[in-house]
Every structure is written in structure tokens, then in C-alpha cells.
Amino acid sequence: MNLRFKILTAFFALLVIACATNPMTGKKVLNFVPNSQLFPTSFQQYDEFLKTNKVVTGTKDAQNVELVGKRIAAAAQKYLTANGHGDILKDYQWEYKLVDDKSLNAWCMPGGKIVFYTGILPVCKNLDGIAVVMGHEVAHALADHGAQRMSAGTLQQIGGAGVAIATGGMSPEKQQLFMQAYGVGTQFGGMLPFSRSHESEADVIGLKLMAIAGFKPEESVPFWERMGQNSGGGAPPEFMSTHPSHETRISNLTKAIPEAKAEAKKYGVIK
């Protein structure tokens, strides 16, 4: 068995082994980074971030972020427990911090470490708006999107090396062209759509969480309308972006709102 065949065989075997079931969707996903490895690094990076940024405490805004965060976390626990995955969150260390930054952004690291930037709060406007963002960001963590992206990036590197060896008999010029084609295919045909699929998935899961948490999922539409107004038309074309366009997002959310409300009735609303 030659080296090229061995590498390609190992590459595809890794793809099969790395498939895991997403507890939030029931889908098979690519993930070979266990939480036992991911969480300690996530927690350390979160602590370092807080040390080097201005954390806002004691204000009404900071209290609102924490209030919404706790209710979304409770909704996640309720949903997962009802579906037989109550132990998923046992290693989570939930934390909700407001950081003084004008960026329209928020994020949740693996393991439940959340940051809201003050810049996004005027777009949120109220608790329901904060819940739209919080539900979305928590959904990324619950669906293991961070681990999936790390797994995909690792396979991208492995795949590139495999392609280089598999095309070893070609001329240097043809090898370069093949590698360029592989890179372009991975960028626009793989990684970016993969990221957009994560964003859309997090939108739908986030709606369910905020509805179960007692917030109004229909508020997601005006929130994203406000986000669109704040973008100033500067967003890149959707096929080149890691996020769906605001129009696509609003359309998808509008279709998902009835299901989110039905889920809240099914599992019970947290008050």
C-alpha cells in the first residue's frame, strides 16, 4: 500500500470516526474535539479577555444581560433534560459579562462564557432583544459549533497535505493549480457556507431557547431589521460572508417563530 493511499484512507476514516450527534438538532456533525480539551482553554481565554477589557458591573444594563443569560441557560437545561440530554451542561460554567465596547457584537465561548458589548444594547432595545442575541450565542455553544469549526479547520489542513501528496506525480505547475482549486473550493464551497449554516442553525435554536425562557421570539424580526439599518449597507455579498444576509435571516426567522412558540408550550415557559 503506497503512502498516498494510506494518507487518503486515514483521512476518510477520520471523517467517519469524527461524526457525533448534535443534541440540539439530532443531526450527525463533524466533531472530534472533546469538551474536556476545549473547555479549559475556553475558560482561560475568557479570563484573559476580561483582564484586558473594561467589564461593566453594577449597572442596569449589566444586570439585564445577566438576567437574560440565566433564563436562557435555564431554558437550555429544561430543553435538554426533557430530551434525555440533561447531563450535557454539567461541565458548563455559565458567566455573563457586559464589556464597554462600541462594537455591535456578543459571543459565547464553549462552556457558557458569554460577553455582550455595550454597542449592541441600543440595537437590542429591551430584554426581548437581548434574549434574541443571547439565545443565538448560547445556541452556538450548545450545538458545539466552536468544536465543529476547529475540527473542520484541522481536516482542512490535513486534507491540504493529503492533496499535495496525492498529486505528487504532477508537475509543480499542476500541483499549484490543484492546491489553489482546493483552497478556493474549501473557502467558498466549504468553510464559509459551513459557517453560514451554523449561523442559521443558531438562529432557530436561539428562538426556541428564548421562547422557553419566557421572551418573545417574534422580536427577533425587528431586532434584525435594526441590525440591517446599522450595517449601513456595508455587508459583503452573502456567498462571501460567514453570516446570512439580514434579508435571508429575517425570512428564516419568520418561518421558525411558530415552531419556537410551540416548543415553549410543549416544554413550559420559565418565569
N, C-alpha and C positions, 0 to 999 in steps of 0.2 A: 504494500500500500504506500503510494508516494506521499510526500509531505503536503502537497496541495490538497489532496483528497482528505487526508487526516484533519487538516485545519477546517475545511469546509464541513466535514462530518461533525466535528466537535462544535462548530458554530451553530449548526442547525439543532444539534442535541441540546445545546444550552437554551435555545429558544423554547424547546418543548418543556424542559425542566423548570424554566423560569416562569411558566404560566401559573398564576394564582387567581383565586376567585375574589372579586371585589365585593365586600359585604354590603355595600350600599346599592349595588346595581345587579349583583348576581352574575356579572359578566366575567369571562376569563381575561385576565390582563397580564402584561409583562411586568414582573416584579421579582427580582432576586436580591433585594436589599432589605434584610430583616430590620424590624423596629429596634431590636437590641443593638444594632450597629448605628442606625440612623438617629435615634432619639438623643443619645449622649452628645453627639456632635451638634445636633439642632439646639439643644439646651445651652450648650457652651457658646454657640454663635449668637444666640438670643441675648445671653447675659452680656456678651461683649458689645453687642449693638446698643443695649440700654446704657452701658457705661459711657459710650461715645456720642450719645444723642440726648436731647433735653426731654425728659419724661415729665409730662404734666400730671400733677396729682392734686386731689382735694377740690377740683372744680366740678361744676355740674356736668360739663362735657365728659370729664374723665369718669365720673360716676355713671353716666348713661352708657358709656362704652362697656364698663364692667357689668352693669345690669343686664344689658342685651346679651353680652357674651355668656354670662352664667345661664340665662334662659335658653340660649341656643345650645349650649353644652348639655343642659338637662334634657332638651328635646332630642339631641343625638342619642343620649343614653336610653331614653324611653323608646325610641325607634329601633335601636339595635337590640335592646333587650326583648322587645316584642317579636323580633325576627330571629331570635336564637343566637345573637352575637353580643350578648351583654358584657362579655369579658374583653371585647376589643379595646375598650378605653381604660383598662386597668393600669396601664403604664403611662397614660396621658398625665401631663402636669399643666393643667389649664392656667393661663395667665393672660390678662387683657390690659394692655398699656396704651395710653394716648401719648403721642410724641409730637412735639412742636415742630412742624414741617409743613410748608405750603403745598407740597405735592398732593395731588388727588389720588391717594393710594391707601391701601391697607393690605395686610398679609397675615397668613397663619402658617407657621413653620410646622413640620412634622412633630407630633406630640402635643399640639394645642397651644403653642406660644404665639400670641396674637399681638399685632401692632396696628393701631389706627393713626393716621396722620391728621393733624388738625385741619389741613387743607381740604379734606374730603367732607368734613362735617357740614359746611354750608350747603353742599350738594345733597347730603342725606336729609337735612332739614329737621327731621324728627326721629323718634325711636324706631318707627317702621323703616325709615330709610337706612338707619344704622343696621337694622336687622337684615335688610337686603344684602348689604356688604358683608356683615358678619356671617350670615348663613352661607354665602358664596365662598368666603375664605375658609371657613371651618370645613365645608364640603371638600375642598381640595385636600385637606389633611385626612379626613375620614376615608376618602377614596384612594389614599396613598399615591396621589399624583406626583408628589416630590420623589418618592422611591421609584415610580414608573419612569419619570424623566431621567433620573440617574441611571436606571437600568438601560433605557434606550440609548442614552449617551455613551455608556460603556460598550454596548453592542455596536454602535456606530463606529467606534474606534476599532473594535475587534474586526468588524466587517471590512473596514478600510484596509486593514493589514491583510486580511484573507484575500481581498480582491487583488492586492498588489502581488501576492504570491501566486494566486491562481492565474494571473495574466503574465507570469514571468517569462513565457516564451515569446511574447510580443516585443516589438521594437520599443525603445524608450518613448518615442513619439506616441505610439498607440496606447502604451500604458498610461501616459499622462492624460490622453483624451478619455480613457476609460475611467480613470480616477476622478477627473473633472465631472464626467457624467454621473458617477456615483455620488459625488458631493452635491451636485445640483439636485439629483433625484432625492437624496436624503433631506436636503434643505426644504424644497418646495413640495415634494411628494410624500415626505415622511414627518420630519420633526415639527414643521410649522402646522400642518393640519392636525398632527397629534396634539399639539398644544391647544389648538382651537377646539378640538373635541373635548379636551379637559375643561376648558372654559365653559362650554355649553353644558357639559355634564354637571359641573359645579353649580351652574345657574339653576338647573332643575332640582338637584338635591337641596340646594340652599333654600329654594321656595318651600319645599316640604318641611325643612327644619324650622324656618321662621313661622310657618303656619302652625305647626305643633307647639311652638314656643308662644303662641298667642298673638302674633303680629299679622299684619295684613299683606298677603303675598301680592295683591293687586297693586300695592305701592311700588313694586319693582318696575313697573312701566314708566310712571312719571320720574322715578329716580334715574333710569337710563336715558330718558328724554333730556333731563337736566345735564347728565354726563355728556350727551351729544352736543348740547349747547355750549358746554365748557370746553369741548375739544377744539372749537374754533375751526373746524374743517381740516385740521392738520393730520388726521389719521391716515396711515398708508392704505393702499388697496387691500381688501380683505385677504386675497390669496397670498399676500406678502406679510400678513400680520399674524401675531400669535394669539390675537383675540378676534372674535367675530365682530363684524361691523355693528354699530348701535342699532341699525335697522333690523339686521338679522336677529340680534339678541332680543329686541323688543318683540318681534314676531314669535320667536320661540317661547319666550316667557308668557306671552298672552295665551298661547296654546296650552301651556303647562299649569296655569293658575288653577283651573278647575280640579285637576288631579291633586294639587297641593292641598286644596281645601278639603277634598275627600279624604286625604291621608290624615289631616288633623282631626276630622270627625271619627275616623277609624281608630286612631291611637289615643285620642283625648288631648285637649289643649291644656298646656301648662299656664297657670295663672299666678 
